[in-house]
Amino acid sequence: MDKPQIKILLAEDDHNLGTILKAYLEAKGYPTTLCPDGQQAYDAFIEENFNFCILDVMMPVKDGFSLAKDIRKVDKTVPILFLTAKNMQEDILEGLKIGADDYMTKPFSMEELLLRITAIHRRTYFEKPGDSDKTLFKIGNYSFDYARQILKINDEEQKLTSKEAQLLKMLCDRTNYILERSEALTKIWLDDNYFNARSMDVYIAKLRKYLKDDPDVELINIHGKGFKLFVNKEDDDE
């Protein structure tokens, strides 16, 4: 399988390290834009499409934490890896609270950096939420094709959005069991903040509407916990 294209934003004020990192990453097949301070990095992020960010913590004009906060306002999902010269617990915790996917303390191995990038990218863009590899489900009288994002009953098909399909798959993987709100939010929305929680409630309401034509299928709110896809007559067919 071909290596997925990863376009990297590298924010590093150390000219020598930045130049070496950029050359190494591009030699490995990852187009990299190098910015010497946080403000230039943010401007580049707004103007171009990146799918990975490597941010030094200590930078002029705008530090790495401020830059990450601004990036997260624009894009909740793009992976962020921090580089820090200080192995301080406060720095690590601050970065993770902002929404960083990982961090590395200088000095570090180039090979390890590459492994971290590919692992984080794969986890972010390719691993699907849910516990099983199944893509076809029976939900009472409904059939759900996760791969095609289609929910069908009789001859009526409902095309689902990506988030609707991901959420329904997680519910199907736990039929008659509780899907915890925090789990769904962190796996699909990647952040369990208030606004994402409200967004998920809207998606749940849509799924409930899609499933209304079978009285034996209910999508139930479990107060303080999450949601349960209750199917009164389960079909064991694959």
C-alpha positions as CSV (number, residue, x, y, z in Angstrom):
1,M,0.0,0.0,0.0
2,D,1.3,3.5,-0.9
3,K,2.3,5.7,2.0
4,P,-0.5,8.3,2.7
5,Q,0.5,11.8,1.8
6,I,1.2,13.8,4.9
7,K,1.8,17.6,4.5
8,I,3.5,19.0,7.6
9,L,3.5,22.4,9.2
10,L,6.8,22.7,11.1
11,A,7.1,25.7,13.5
12,E,10.6,25.9,14.9
13,D,12.7,29.0,15.7
14,D,16.0,27.2,15.9
15,H,17.2,27.7,12.3
16,N,19.6,24.8,12.3
17,L,17.2,22.3,13.8
18,G,14.4,23.5,11.7
19,T,16.4,23.2,8.5
20,I,17.6,19.7,9.4
21,L,14.1,18.5,10.3
22,K,12.6,19.9,7.1
23,A,15.3,18.3,5.0
24,Y,14.8,14.9,6.8
25,L,11.0,14.9,6.5
26,E,11.0,15.9,2.9
27,A,13.7,13.2,2.2
28,K,11.2,10.7,3.7
29,G,8.4,11.9,1.4
30,Y,6.6,14.4,3.6
31,P,6.3,17.9,2.1
32,T,7.1,20.3,4.9
33,T,6.6,24.1,5.4
34,L,9.1,25.6,7.9
35,C,8.1,28.7,9.9
36,P,10.5,30.5,12.3
37,D,7.8,31.8,14.7
38,G,4.2,31.1,15.8
39,Q,2.6,33.9,13.9
40,Q,4.1,32.9,10.6
41,A,3.1,29.4,11.2
42,Y,-0.5,30.4,11.9
43,D,-0.7,32.5,8.8
44,A,0.6,29.5,6.8
45,F,-1.9,27.2,8.4
46,I,-4.8,29.5,7.4
47,E,-3.5,29.8,3.8
48,E,-2.6,26.2,3.1
49,N,-4.0,22.7,3.8
50,F,-1.9,20.8,6.3
51,N,-2.7,17.4,7.9
52,F,0.0,17.4,10.6
53,C,1.6,20.1,12.8
54,I,4.9,19.9,14.6
55,L,5.2,22.9,17.0
56,D,8.1,24.0,19.1
57,V,6.9,25.3,22.5
58,M,9.3,28.2,22.9
59,M,9.0,30.5,19.9
60,P,9.0,34.3,19.4
61,V,5.9,36.4,18.5
62,K,3.5,33.5,19.3
63,D,4.6,30.5,21.4
64,G,3.6,27.0,20.6
65,F,0.8,26.7,23.1
66,S,-0.8,29.9,21.8
67,L,-0.4,28.7,18.2
68,A,-2.0,25.4,19.1
69,K,-5.0,27.1,20.7
70,D,-5.5,29.2,17.6
71,I,-5.2,26.2,15.3
72,R,-7.7,24.2,17.4
73,K,-10.2,27.1,16.9
74,V,-10.0,26.5,13.2
75,D,-9.4,22.7,13.0
76,K,-10.3,20.3,15.9
77,T,-8.8,17.2,14.3
78,V,-5.4,18.0,12.7
79,P,-2.7,16.2,14.7
80,I,-0.4,18.3,16.8
81,L,2.9,17.2,18.1
82,F,4.9,19.5,20.5
83,L,8.6,19.8,20.7
84,T,9.9,21.0,24.0
85,A,13.4,21.6,25.2
86,K,12.4,21.2,28.9
87,N,11.3,17.9,30.3
88,M,8.8,19.6,32.6
89,Q,5.5,18.1,33.7
90,E,3.8,21.4,33.5
91,D,4.7,21.8,29.8
92,I,3.5,18.3,29.0
93,L,0.2,18.7,30.8
94,E,-0.4,22.1,29.3
95,G,0.1,20.8,25.8
96,L,-2.2,17.8,26.3
97,K,-4.9,20.0,27.8
98,I,-4.8,22.2,24.7
99,G,-5.4,19.1,22.5
100,A,-2.0,17.9,21.5
101,D,-1.7,14.4,20.3
102,D,1.8,13.8,21.5
103,Y,5.0,15.6,22.5
104,M,8.8,14.9,22.2
105,T,11.5,16.3,24.4
106,K,14.7,17.6,22.7
107,P,17.0,16.1,21.8
108,F,15.2,13.3,20.1
109,S,15.8,10.6,17.5
110,M,14.7,11.4,13.9
111,E,13.6,7.8,13.5
112,E,11.4,8.1,16.6
113,L,9.8,11.3,15.3
114,L,8.9,9.6,12.1
115,L,7.3,6.7,13.9
116,R,5.3,9.1,16.1
117,I,4.1,11.0,13.0
118,T,2.9,7.9,11.1
119,A,1.3,6.4,14.2
120,I,-0.6,9.6,15.1
121,H,-1.7,10.2,11.5
122,R,-3.0,6.6,11.1
123,R,-4.9,6.9,14.4
124,T,-6.4,10.2,13.5
125,Y,-7.4,9.6,9.9
126,F,-7.8,5.9,9.3
127,E,-8.9,4.1,12.5
128,K,-12.7,4.0,12.7
129,P,-14.6,4.3,16.0
130,G,-16.3,1.2,17.3
131,D,-15.2,-2.1,18.6
132,S,-15.7,-4.4,15.7
133,D,-14.6,-4.7,12.1
134,K,-18.2,-5.4,10.9
135,T,-19.6,-3.1,8.2
136,L,-23.1,-4.7,7.8
137,F,-25.6,-4.7,10.5
138,K,-29.2,-5.7,11.1
139,I,-31.2,-3.3,13.3
140,G,-34.6,-4.8,13.7
141,N,-36.2,-4.4,10.2
142,Y,-33.4,-2.1,9.1
143,S,-30.1,-2.9,7.4
144,F,-27.1,-0.7,7.9
145,D,-24.2,-0.7,5.5
146,Y,-21.5,1.3,7.3
147,A,-19.0,1.2,4.4
148,R,-21.6,2.8,2.0
149,Q,-23.1,4.9,4.8
150,I,-26.6,3.7,3.9
151,L,-29.5,2.8,6.3
152,K,-32.3,0.9,4.6
153,I,-35.8,-0.4,5.5
154,N,-37.9,-2.0,2.9
155,D,-37.1,-0.1,-0.3
156,E,-36.3,3.2,1.4
157,E,-32.7,4.2,1.7
158,Q,-31.3,6.9,3.9
159,K,-27.8,8.2,3.0
160,L,-25.9,9.1,6.2
161,T,-23.2,11.6,6.7
162,S,-19.8,10.4,7.9
163,K,-20.5,11.3,11.5
164,E,-24.0,9.8,11.5
165,A,-22.6,6.6,10.1
166,Q,-19.7,6.5,12.7
167,L,-22.1,7.2,15.6
168,L,-24.6,4.6,14.4
169,K,-21.8,2.0,14.0
170,M,-20.7,2.6,17.6
171,L,-24.3,2.2,18.8
172,C,-24.7,-1.0,16.7
173,D,-21.5,-2.4,18.2
174,R,-23.1,-2.0,21.6
175,T,-26.7,-2.9,20.8
176,N,-28.7,-3.1,24.0
177,Y,-25.7,-1.8,25.9
178,I,-24.8,1.8,26.8
179,L,-22.6,3.9,24.6
180,E,-21.1,6.5,26.9
181,R,-21.2,10.1,25.7
182,S,-17.6,10.8,26.5
183,E,-16.4,7.7,24.4
184,A,-18.4,8.8,21.4
185,L,-17.3,12.4,21.7
186,T,-13.6,11.6,22.0
187,K,-13.6,9.0,19.2
188,I,-15.7,10.8,16.7
189,W,-15.4,14.5,17.6
190,L,-12.0,14.1,19.2
191,D,-13.0,16.5,22.0
192,D,-15.8,16.2,24.6
193,N,-16.4,19.9,25.1
194,Y,-19.8,21.5,25.4
195,F,-20.3,22.5,21.8
196,N,-19.4,19.1,20.5
197,A,-21.8,17.5,23.0
198,R,-24.6,19.7,21.7
199,S,-23.6,18.7,18.2
200,M,-23.8,15.0,19.1
201,D,-27.3,15.5,20.5
202,V,-28.4,16.8,17.1
203,Y,-27.0,13.7,15.4
204,I,-28.7,11.5,17.9
205,A,-32.0,13.2,17.2
206,K,-31.4,12.6,13.4
207,L,-30.7,9.0,13.9
208,R,-33.8,8.6,16.1
209,K,-35.8,10.1,13.3
210,Y,-34.3,7.7,10.7
211,L,-35.1,4.7,12.9
212,K,-38.7,5.6,13.7
213,D,-40.3,3.2,11.2
214,D,-39.6,0.1,13.3
215,P,-41.4,0.1,16.7
216,D,-39.1,-2.6,18.0
217,V,-36.1,-0.2,17.6
218,E,-35.5,2.6,20.1
219,L,-32.6,5.0,20.6
220,I,-32.8,5.8,24.3
221,N,-31.1,8.6,26.3
222,I,-29.5,7.2,29.5
223,H,-29.4,10.2,31.8
224,G,-25.9,11.1,32.9
225,K,-24.4,8.2,31.0
226,G,-25.1,8.2,27.2
227,F,-27.3,6.3,24.8
228,K,-28.5,2.9,24.2
229,L,-29.7,1.4,20.9
230,F,-32.4,-1.0,22.1
231,V,-33.6,-3.7,19.6
232,N,-36.5,-5.7,20.9
233,K,-35.9,-8.5,18.4
234,E,-32.3,-9.0,17.6
235,D,-31.3,-10.7,14.4
236,D,-28.2,-12.8,14.7
237,D,-27.5,-13.0,11.0
238,E,-24.3,-11.4,9.8
